[in-house]
Amino acid sequence: MHKDLVIGINSSTTATKATAWTKSGVLVAEGREAIPIANPTPGAFEQEPGDWWASTVSALRQLLAEVDPARVAAVSISNQRETFGVFRDDGTPVRPAIVWLDERGHEEAEQLAEHVGPETLRRICGKPIDVLLPIVRLIWLSKHQPDIFASTERYSDVHGFLSKKLTGEWVTSTASADPSGMLDAQALDWSETLLAAAGVPHAIMPRLARPGTPIGQITAEAADTTGLLAGTVLISGGGDGQCAATGAGATQPGIAYMNLGTAVVAGVYSPSYGHDQAFRTETAVADDGYIFETVLKSGTFLIDWFQRELAGGASLAELEAEASASTIGAGGVAVLPFWQGSMTPHWDAKARGVIAGLSGSSKRGDVYRALLEGLALDQAFALEMAVKVNGAQIDQIIAIGGGAASPLLLQIVADATDIPVSRADVAEASALGAAICAAKGTGWFATVSDAAQAMTQTELTETKPIAESVARYQKLRAVYDDLWPTLSDWNTRMWSFANE
């Protein structure tokens, strides 16, 4: 039978999606299975690695009930980033995995900053100091659970663990290892300097493979479990953020992507390495190059929160209509959207959300519009800083994710950034990015870029900036950009009081 499909597996925070794609980027079939997440203590978020595998097995079996596994040329993985586990060499977890949402490690982040220095860390791995980094959480583990740390034989992200289950080999993508804060982003190898700073032996780290290169073959045991054919090739993929950029077609200078999902993740491609406090640098899921990435943890999470907690369960259509009736600047109401802390550009995990400027005349639609404007203005500032280092103009933003379904939000983003925003009609951009890697790795295309060009020919719906609105938002930016510096010291004091 002709092998005319590739599979992209996207193991995200809440679910695994297994998707089958043609050479032209047509989604043929999919399977989906949820992944449980535990919150055992305040600020602690964990998952069982066995659930990563069980959800992958279920999603693949659902998919392969619809398509003949003999049609599958190759498989690749996109994974939730910064989530990791510690294991025995045979793949048995030593403890539950620590999820990227976890907030433990504030003291350890400060310890790493003192030991290595923020500039040195950023120069080597492209990441500002943050509690999100697995290197920080490994330091936390060595300090708070030393017996577990000492008994660890393998460290692995989700990609590496699934590779082990599928092929028997501990191998991860450089684009999956990159978010750990332990990869030398220019050498594309584990940094001995950073491993030593965390007290992590090189021997426990998985082998690295570039995106789009073969890792190994599906074993007979994995084939029996998943329904894949033994001998099917597993191709290195990457982190879900970088895979989403590739799946959205943002693999060249001048094009940024913006994933308006639970978090807002945006990035612009750069052929050369650069680093700055205003963004984090990730290796691209491409043949070469990097993504200068901005992250706001409160994206559609914040919209859902407002709808549930403050809007009395009002529908999104109602809220959009009310917000559309409000004016730019929301009648003097402004929102700092730091409900989950601030990553780019402030890097303050203690930051919290603020609704400012309320008056007796403020209406629900004003507050909702201010919330959307806060999301857009935060990203406008962060992307502006990324462009300054990148040196290339952004001509287009490709929007994906659930929030991209909101015409009002897309218009606000276009006006706040003064950049046209195009909505990509692709539901599973991260899974498509992994499938693009599989298509290159199996030999369908010579490069990842060629595969991306052929497989991301989706129709784009463009939202253009409105000149009068752009001018108004530029004036608002002059006020908005001062809000966080003005409140940051107060916020720290309030956070300390609330956490006594």
N, C-alpha and C positions, 0 to 999 in steps of 0.2 A: 504493500500500500504506500502511496506517495505521502511523504512526511511534509505536510503543508501547514502545520500549526506550531506555534511556540507558546509556552505557558509562562506567565508572569505571576509569581506568588507575592502578595503584599501582606506581610505579617505586621499589622498596625497595633496600636495600643489596645483597641477594643475588639478587634476581629481579624481573622485571616481571610483574604479573598484570593481564590485561585481563578485565573482568567486565561482563556485561550484566544490567540490572535492570529490573523492571517498575515501574509507578507506585506499587505497593503494597509495594515493597521485596523482591520475590522474585528470587533469583538464578537466571537462566535458563541461562547458559552462561559458560564462562571459558576463558582460555588462559594459559599460563605459560611463561616462558623465563628461564633463569639468567643472571646477570651476573657475569663473572669479577672478581676483586679481586686486586691485586698488593701484595706486601709487599717492596719492593725493598731496603730497609735496615731495621734495627730501629727501630720506632716510626713508620715511613712506610707509609701505606696509600693506594693510588691505583687509579683505574679509567680506562679509555679511554671518553670520551664516545660514541664510535662504538658501543660495546657497549650503552650506554643505549638508543640508537636501534635497534640490531639486535634487542635483546631485546623492545623495544616492537613492532617490526614483526612478529616471530615470534608474540608473544602475541596481537596483533590478528588475524593471519591464522588462528591456531588457533581463536580465538573466532568469526570471521566464516565459518569453514567450517561452523559449527553454526547460525548465525542469519543471516538475510538482511540485508545492510547497509542495505537500503531501510527497514528497521524502526527504524533508529537515528536518534533525534531530535537527540541532542547527545552530546558527549564531554567529559570533564573529567579532570584529572590530580591525583594525590596523589604526593608525592615524598619520597625520603629527605632529611632535613634536614642543614644545615651542610656538605653535600658540594657542591663547586663546581668549575667549570672556567674557563679563560681562553682566549679565541678571537680569530680574525680576524673581521671583520664578516660574512663569508660563512658562518660557522659552523665553519670549520676550527680544530681545537684547536691552541693554541700549545705545550701540554705536557699530559701526563696530568692528569686531574682529581684534586683532593685530597679524600679521603673523610673523613667525620666522625670515623672511628676514629683518624686521624692524630694523633701526639703531638708533632710538631715545633712549635716556637713558644713554649716556656716563657719564654725571655728576652724575646721580643716581647710576650708578655702582660704581663710586668712593665714593659716600655717603654710600653705603652699605658696602664697604670695610672698611671705617673708623668706621662705627657703630658696625659691627659684627666682622670684621677681616677676611681676606682671609683664614687663617688656620681653624678658627672655622666653616666657611661656608663649606669648603671642607671636614672637619671631619664629619659634620652632613649629608650633602646631596651628597657628592662626586663630587661637581662641583667647578672648579675655578671661580672666579669673571669674569663675561662677560656680555655684553649688551644683549646677546641672551636670558638670563634667564627671564622667566615671572615675577619672584619676583622683578627684576629690573624695568620691565615695569609697574608693579603695583605701584611701588614707583613713577615712572614718571607720571602715571595717577593721583595719589593722589595730586601731585604737580601742574600739568598743567591743569587738568580737575577735580577739587575737587568736584564739584556738581555731576558729573557723578559717581565718586568714592563713594561718600556718599550715592548715591541712589542705588548702586549695592546690589542686594539680593543674587546673585549667581555668583561665579567664576566657569568657566569650560573650560577644554580643549575640543578638537573635540570629543574625545571618550565619555566624560561625556554628552555633548550636544546630540549626536546621541543616547546615552542610554536613555536620557530623552524623546526624540521623539519616540523611539521604545517601551519603557516600562513604561513611565510616572515617572521614578525614576532618580534622579540625582546621578549617580554612574559612577566612572571611574576606570580603572585599575591602580594598583600601578605602573605598567610599563609605563603608560601614564602620571601619576602624577609626576613620578620621574624627568623628565627633567625640571620641573617647578622651581627647586631650593628651594622648600618649603617642600620636603618630607624628613623625617628622614630615610635614606637609610637602616639602620640596623633594626630599629623598624618597618619599613614599615607602618608608620603613619605620618600624618601631624606634622611637627615640631613646637611646640609652640614657641620656641626661634626665629625661622625664620619668622613665621607669625607675631609675635610681632615686629620684626625688620622692617617689611614692613607695619605695621599698618593694617594688614588684619585680620578681625574677623574669628575665626574658623568656626562660624556658616554658612558662605557663601560657604565653601568648600564642594565639593561633597563627598559622601561616597566612600570608597575605597574597591576594591575587587582584590584578587590575580589573575594572569592570569590562565585561565582554570577553573575558578569557576563560577557558575551561578549568573547572575545579576537579571534576572526577565523574564517575558514572554511578547511576542509581544501583544500589546493591540489590541482590535477590531478596533479602529480608525487607528492605524498604519498598521494593516493588510489590511484594506480597501484601504489605500493610496499606499502601497508598493507591494501588491500582495502576501506577506507572509501569512501563516495561523495564525490566532489568537491562542495564546498559545504556539507557537514555542519558544524555550528557547534561550535567549541571554546570551552568555558566555563572560566573561571578556577576552579581548585581550591584546593590549599593543601598545607602540610607534612603528612607522614603522621601525626604525632602529633596535630595539631589535627583532621585528617580522621577519625582513629580516635575522637576524642571525639564528633564529630558522628555518626559511624556507630554509636556505642554509645548514642546518645540523651542524652548528658550536655551539653545545651545550655541549661540553666537552673540558677539558684542552688539549692543544696541537694543536687545530684547530682554526685558525683565519678566519674571513670572511672579504672581502673587496668589498664594493658596489661602483663600478666605475660608478656612476650616475652623475647627475647635480653637486652634491658634492661628494667627496670621503669620505666614512665613513667606517672605519675598526674597528675591535674589536676582543678581545680574551677573552674567557670565564674563569672565576675564581670562584671556589666554595666558596671562602671566600672574605670578604670585604677588600678593600684597596683603597687608594686615593693618588693622586700625582698631581702636577701642570702640568705634561706632558700629562695627558689624563683626561677624565671625566668618572666617574663611573656610570653605569646605572644598575638598577635591570634587570636581565635577564627575558625574556619570557620563563620561565622554572619553574620547581618545587622549585628551590632555586638557589642561586648563582648570579653572577654579570657579566657584560660585561665591560671590560676596553676598552674604545672607543676613537679612534682618529678621528678628523674631519678636512677636508680641504674643504672650501666652493666652491673652484673653481676646479671642476672636468671636466666632459664633457662640462660644461658651457664654460670653457676656450678653449676647442677644437673648439666648435661652434663659439666662438668669433674670434679665429684666422682664421678659415676658412672663416668667413664672412668679417672681417675687414682688415685683412692683406694678405690673400691668394687669394683675387679676386674671391672667390667662387669656388676655385679648389675643386675637389672631394676628399673625404677622401682616396680613393684608390691612387690617385696621390700623396697626402701628405705622406701617409705611404711608398710608394715606394721611394720617395725622402729622407725621414728620415732614411729608411733602408740603403740607400747608404752612409749616413753620419756615422761617427765613434763614439764610446763611448766618451762622453765629447763634442760632437757636434762641433768639430773644435774649441774648446775654448769658445763656447757660453753657458751661464748658465741662467736659468730662476728661479726666485723666484715666485711661482704661487699664490701670495696673491692678486689676482684681487678683491676678496671680503673680504679682511682682513685675519688675521691669528687667528685660534682658537688653537688647539693643535699644537705644544707645547708652542707657544709664547704668546697666549692670548692677541693679540694686534688688536683691531677692526680697528685701524687707519692704519694698515699695507697695503701696496699697492704692486702691481706686479712690477717686475724688469726684464728686459732683459739685461744681462751684457756680455761683451766680444765680441761685434760685431766688425767686421773688413771689409775691402773691399773685402775680400775673402769669407765672410759669405754668404751662400745661404739659400733659403727658407727652404730646407730640414733640414739644420742645426738648424734653429730656431725652427722648428716644433719638431725635435728630442729633443732639449733642453727643450721644453715645456713638453713633455712626461717624460723626465728624472727628471724634477722638481717635477712633481706629484709623481713619484716613490720614489725619494730621500727624499722628505718631509715625506712620509709615512714610509719609512725605518727608519728614525730617530725617529718618533713618536712611532712606534711599538716597537722599541728597548727599549725605555724608559718604555713602558708598561710592557714589559717582565721582566725588572729589578725589578719592584715592584711585579709582579705576581709570579716570581720565577720559572715559567714553560717554557720550550722550546716550540717554535712554530714549528711544523713539517710540517704543510700544511696550505696554504692560499686558501680559496675557494672564487673565484671571481664571482660576479654577476653584473648586471647592463649593460647599453649600452656600456660602455668602455671595457667590457670583451670580446666584439666581435673583438677587435683589437689584433691579434697575436703579433704584435710588442710591444704594451704596456704591455701585459702579460709577454713577455720575459724580458723586461726592469725591471718590478717589481720583477720577479724571480731572476734576476741577482743582482739587487740593494739590495734585502733583503737576498739573499742566501737561499731562501726557495722555494720549489716547489709550483707552483700556478696551481690550478685546476679550470677550468671554469665549473660552474654548469649550466646545461641546464634547468633553471627554469625562466620563464619570469616574474612571479609575486611572488617573494620570500616573500614580506611583507604580501600579501594576503594569501599565503600558511601558513605563520606563524600564522596568525589569525585563519585559518581553522584548524590548528593543535590544537590550544586552544579549538576550538569548538568540535573537535573530543574527546579530553580528557574530556571536561566538560559534554558531553552528555553520557559518560560512555563507549565509544568504547575502550578506553585505560585507564590503571590505572594511568598513569602519562603523563605529557607533553613530557618528554624524550622518553617514549615508543611510543607516537604518532609521534614524530619527526623522530624517527628511522624508523618507518613503512612508513611514508609519504614523506620522502625526498630521496628515493632510485633512484636518478637521475644519469645518466651516466656522469662521470667527464672526461674532456679532460685535461691532465696534461702537464704543461710546466715546464721543469726542468732547474735549473740554469746551466750555462756553466762556468766551473771552471776559464777559462781565463778571461771571462767577469766579473765574481765576483771579481777577484783580481783587475781588472781595475776600477770597481766601488768603491771598498774600498779605492783605492787611490784617486778617484775623491771626495769621501765623505769628506776626510780630508780637501779639498779645499772648497767644497760646504757648509759644516756645519758652516764655518766661515763667509759666505757671509751676512747672515741676522744680526748677531751681529755687523758686520762692518757698515752696512747701516741703522740700526734701528733708530739711533739718527737723521741722515739726513732725513729719511722718516718722522719722527714726525714733523720736522721743515717744510718740504715741504707740509705735510698734513695741518698744521696750516696756512701756506701761502695760499693754495688753498681754504681754508674754511673761510677766513677772511670775 
